[in-house]
Structures are given as structure tokens and as C-alpha cells.
Amino acid sequence: MWRLGFYVWRAWLYAKYGVPAALALWLIYLAQGWSVLFWIVAAVFALVGLGMVLGVTEFRNREFGDIGRERIR
């Protein structure tokens, strides 16, 4: 049950930060097109998103171990 809750929380976390970021990029694109501002903001959002994915993946591995692999002792 904890694993299912973690996956729902992870999806909520990605949507909570991904949807506003995509909306901001869309608004910048509508206002200025493929401008330098658009690419700078896109790069910053991509790096922040990458950091979030790596952090959540590290947390998942710490809580559940390597998923799909059995630990041999």
C-alpha cells in the first residue's frame, strides 16, 4: 500500500510543478515566440525538473531498494 501511495504522490508532485511550468512556457511562447527568454526559462525548468526527478528517484531507491532486482545475500 505504501508503494502505491508513493507512486500517486510522485505523479501528484510531477503534475503540481510540471503543469505550471508548461503553462509559463506556453505563455512566453505566445508572447514572444522562440525567443532567448523562452529558451532560458525552458533550460531552467528542465534543470529544476531533472533535479526533482533525481531526488525522487533517490528517495524511491532508499525506501524500496532497486525495483526489479532481487538482492542476493
MDTraj code that builds the backbone (N, CA, C; nanometers):
import mdtraj as md
import numpy as np

residues = "MET TRP ARG LEU GLY PHE TYR VAL TRP ARG ALA TRP LEU TYR ALA LYS TYR GLY VAL PRO ALA ALA LEU ALA LEU TRP LEU ILE TYR LEU ALA GLN GLY TRP SER VAL LEU PHE TRP ILE VAL ALA ALA VAL PHE ALA LEU VAL GLY LEU GLY MET VAL LEU GLY VAL THR GLU PHE ARG ASN ARG GLU PHE GLY ASP ILE GLY ARG GLU ARG ILE ARG".split()
xyz = np.array([
    [0.0818, -0.1187, 0.0000],
    [0.0000, 0.0000, 0.0000],
    [0.0868, 0.1259, 0.0000],
    [0.1964, 0.1197, 0.0734],
    [0.2870, 0.2336, 0.0781],
    [0.3442, 0.2622, -0.0592],
    [0.3747, 0.1559, -0.1336],
    [0.4312, 0.1731, -0.2675],
    [0.3310, 0.2412, -0.3599],
    [0.2057, 0.1996, -0.3534],
    [0.1018, 0.2624, -0.4349],
    [0.0852, 0.4099, -0.3978],
    [0.0843, 0.4382, -0.2682],
    [0.0752, 0.5766, -0.2231],
    [0.1932, 0.6599, -0.2696],
    [0.3107, 0.5997, -0.2712],
    [0.4287, 0.6710, -0.3181],
    [0.4157, 0.7059, -0.4657],
    [0.3648, 0.6131, -0.5463],
    [0.3500, 0.6406, -0.6890],
    [0.2460, 0.7491, -0.7153],
    [0.1397, 0.7496, -0.6384],
    [0.0387, 0.8559, -0.6521],
    [0.0983, 0.9896, -0.6103],
    [0.1737, 0.9903, -0.5005],
    [0.2383, 1.1137, -0.4547],
    [0.3371, 1.1645, -0.5587],
    [0.4127, 1.0719, -0.6184],
    [0.5100, 1.1113, -0.7199],
    [0.4411, 1.1709, -0.8424],
    [0.3311, 1.1112, -0.8871],
    [0.2559, 1.1656, -1.0008],
    [0.1994, 1.3034, -0.9669],
    [0.1487, 1.3189, -0.8439],
    [0.0970, 1.4486, -0.7998],
    [0.2086, 1.5526, -0.7977],
    [0.3256, 1.5144, -0.7515],
    [0.4384, 1.6069, -0.7446],
    [0.4793, 1.6533, -0.8845],
    [0.4873, 1.5599, -0.9787],
    [0.5232, 1.5969, -1.1161],
    [0.4178, 1.6877, -1.1779],
    [0.2897, 1.6588, -1.1537],
    [0.1832, 1.7429, -1.2089],
    [0.1806, 1.8797, -1.1418],
    [0.2043, 1.8812, -1.0119],
    [0.1993, 2.0066, -0.9357],
    [0.3028, 2.1075, -0.9845],
    [0.4194, 2.0598, -1.0231],
    [0.5232, 2.1508, -1.0705],
    [0.5357, 2.1517, -1.2231],
    [0.4973, 2.0457, -1.2893],
    [0.5097, 2.0383, -1.4342],
    [0.4057, 2.1191, -1.5095],
    [0.2826, 2.1161, -1.4624],
    [0.1752, 2.1886, -1.5321],
    [0.1974, 2.3402, -1.5273],
    [0.2283, 2.4002, -1.4113],
    [0.2559, 2.5448, -1.4136],
    [0.3793, 2.5815, -1.4972],
    [0.4796, 2.4953, -1.4975],
    [0.5989, 2.5228, -1.5790],
    [0.5638, 2.5197, -1.7276],
    [0.4854, 2.4203, -1.7682],
    [0.4436, 2.4125, -1.9084],
    [0.3548, 2.5311, -1.9457],
    [0.2677, 2.5722, -1.8538],
    [0.1825, 2.6880, -1.8793],
    [0.2652, 2.8154, -1.8939],
    [0.3655, 2.8323, -1.8092],
    [0.4523, 2.9505, -1.8184],
    [0.5280, 2.9512, -1.9510],
    [0.5790, 2.8345, -1.9922],
    [0.6485, 2.8275, -2.1211],
    [0.5539, 2.8579, -2.2371],
    [0.4322, 2.8082, -2.2276],
    [0.3344, 2.8338, -2.3326],
    [0.3021, 2.9826, -2.3423],
    [0.2870, 3.0479, -2.2272],
    [0.2577, 3.1919, -2.2281],
    [0.3750, 3.2733, -2.2835],
    [0.4965, 3.2341, -2.2477],
    [0.6143, 3.3035, -2.3033],
    [0.6207, 3.2814, -2.4534],
    [0.5901, 3.1591, -2.4976],
    [0.5911, 3.1310, -2.6412],
    [0.4858, 3.2147, -2.7145],
    [0.3669, 3.2262, -2.6567],
    [0.2626, 3.3065, -2.7209],
    [0.3010, 3.4537, -2.7272],
    [0.3693, 3.5027, -2.6247],
    [0.4041, 3.6446, -2.6197],
    [0.5237, 3.6770, -2.7082],
    [0.6254, 3.5891, -2.7088],
    [0.7500, 3.6245, -2.7763],
    [0.7985, 3.5228, -2.8784],
    [0.7356, 3.4082, -2.8875],
    [0.7817, 3.3057, -2.9816],
    [0.9066, 3.2363, -2.9279],
    [0.9899, 3.1895, -3.0206],
    [1.1112, 3.1159, -2.9824],
    [1.2245, 3.2128, -2.9480],
    [1.2010, 3.2964, -2.8510],
    [1.2984, 3.3990, -2.8143],
    [1.4037, 3.3416, -2.7193],
    [1.5017, 3.4243, -2.6909],
    [1.6064, 3.3856, -2.5965],
    [1.5467, 3.3637, -2.4577],
    [1.4518, 3.4470, -2.4192],
    [1.3854, 3.4311, -2.2898],
    [1.3180, 3.2944, -2.2795],
    [1.2509, 3.2519, -2.3860],
    [1.1858, 3.1216, -2.3859],
    [1.2868, 3.0113, -2.3600],
    [1.3997, 3.0138, -2.4296],
    [1.4988, 2.9064, -2.4156],
    [1.5679, 2.9091, -2.2796],
    [1.5895, 3.0273, -2.2245],
    [1.6494, 3.0355, -2.0903],
    [1.5538, 2.9784, -1.9856],
    [1.4277, 3.0175, -1.9942],
    [1.3288, 2.9663, -1.8984],
    [1.3103, 2.8152, -1.9163],
    [1.3088, 2.7688, -2.0414],
    [1.2955, 2.6253, -2.0670],
    [1.4141, 2.5479, -2.0083],
    [1.5340, 2.6019, -2.0224],
    [1.6522, 2.5355, -1.9668],
    [1.6474, 2.5323, -1.8141],
    [1.6066, 2.6422, -1.7527],
    [1.5964, 2.6453, -1.6066],
    [1.4912, 2.5458, -1.5579],
    [1.3742, 2.5445, -1.6222],
    [1.2695, 2.4497, -1.5826],
    [1.3153, 2.3054, -1.6040],
    [1.3877, 2.2799, -1.7123],
    [1.4363, 2.1440, -1.7381],
    [1.5362, 2.1002, -1.6318],
    [1.6253, 2.1896, -1.5917],
    [1.7233, 2.1544, -1.4887],
    [1.6574, 2.1351, -1.3526],
    [1.5605, 2.2183, -1.3204],
    [1.4870, 2.2011, -1.1940],
    [1.4087, 2.0703, -1.1968],
    [1.3466, 2.0400, -1.3092],
    [1.2742, 1.9136, -1.3231],
    [1.3658, 1.7932, -1.3135],
    [1.4834, 1.8027, -1.3735],
    [1.5808, 1.6943, -1.3631],
    [1.6243, 1.6738, -1.2187],
    [1.6474, 1.7813, -1.1483],
    [1.6836, 1.7709, -1.0071],
    [1.5735, 1.7072, -0.9246],
    [1.4486, 1.7425, -0.9546],
    [1.3364, 1.6839, -0.8820],
    [1.3249, 1.5348, -0.9119],
    [1.3404, 1.4964, -1.0382],
    [1.3324, 1.3549, -1.0750],
    [1.4440, 1.2762, -1.0081],
    [1.5641, 1.3298, -1.0084],
    [1.6755, 1.2592, -0.9441],
    [1.6545, 1.2473, -0.7935],
    [1.6020, 1.3513, -0.7315],
    [1.5754, 1.3465, -0.5878],
    [1.4675, 1.2457, -0.5520],
    [1.3600, 1.2429, -0.6293],
    [1.2517, 1.1481, -0.6023],
    [1.2983, 1.0051, -0.6306],
    [1.3796, 0.9868, -0.7329],
    [1.4328, 0.8540, -0.7627],
    [1.5252, 0.8064, -0.6505],
    [1.6069, 0.8949, -0.5993],
    [1.6931, 0.8594, -0.4865],
    [1.6101, 0.8211, -0.3645],
    [1.5042, 0.8951, -0.3391],
    [1.4151, 0.8639, -0.2272],
    [1.3482, 0.7283, -0.2480],
    [1.3035, 0.7008, -0.3717],
    [1.2418, 0.5717, -0.4022],
    [1.3393, 0.4576, -0.3797],
    [1.4617, 0.4728, -0.4266],
    [1.5614, 0.3675, -0.4084],
    [1.5952, 0.3470, -0.2614],
    [1.5955, 0.4518, -0.1850],
    [1.6247, 0.4398, -0.0429],
    [1.5111, 0.3685, 0.0307],
    [1.3870, 0.3946, -0.0095],
    [1.2726, 0.3346, 0.0576],
    [1.2471, 0.1904, 0.0144],
    [1.2583, 0.1636, -0.1176],
    [1.2179, 0.0330, -0.1700],
    [1.3345, -0.0518, -0.2182],
    [1.4544, 0.0029, -0.2248],
    [1.5655, -0.0694, -0.2864],
    [1.5545, -0.0570, -0.4372],
    [1.6394, -0.1267, -0.5077],
    [1.6342, -0.1243, -0.6538],
    [1.5137, -0.2053, -0.6989],
    [1.4181, -0.1402, -0.7587],
    [1.2954, -0.2068, -0.8021],
    [1.3274, -0.2923, -0.9245],
    [1.2794, -0.4163, -0.9213],
    [1.3033, -0.5064, -1.0334],
    [1.4247, -0.5938, -1.0108],
    [1.5008, -0.5694, -0.9101],
    [1.6184, -0.6511, -0.8816],
    [1.6045, -0.7112, -0.7428],
    [1.6344, -0.8372, -0.7345],
    [1.6349, -0.9004, -0.6036],
    [1.7752, -0.8897, -0.5464],
    [1.7824, -0.8643, -0.4187],
    [1.9123, -0.8544, -0.3549],
    [1.9602, -0.9930, -0.3156],
    [2.0777, -1.0257, -0.3582],
    [2.1364, -1.1551, -0.3264],
    [2.2306, -1.1349, -0.2097],
    [2.2129, -1.2163, -0.1061],
    [2.2973, -1.2020, 0.0114],
    [2.3918, -1.3160, 0.0230],
])
top = md.Topology()
chain = top.add_chain()
for i, resn in enumerate(residues, 1):
    res = top.add_residue(resn, chain, resSeq=i)
    for name in ("N", "CA", "C"):
        top.add_atom(name, md.element.get_by_symbol(name[0]), res)
traj = md.Trajectory(xyz[None], top)
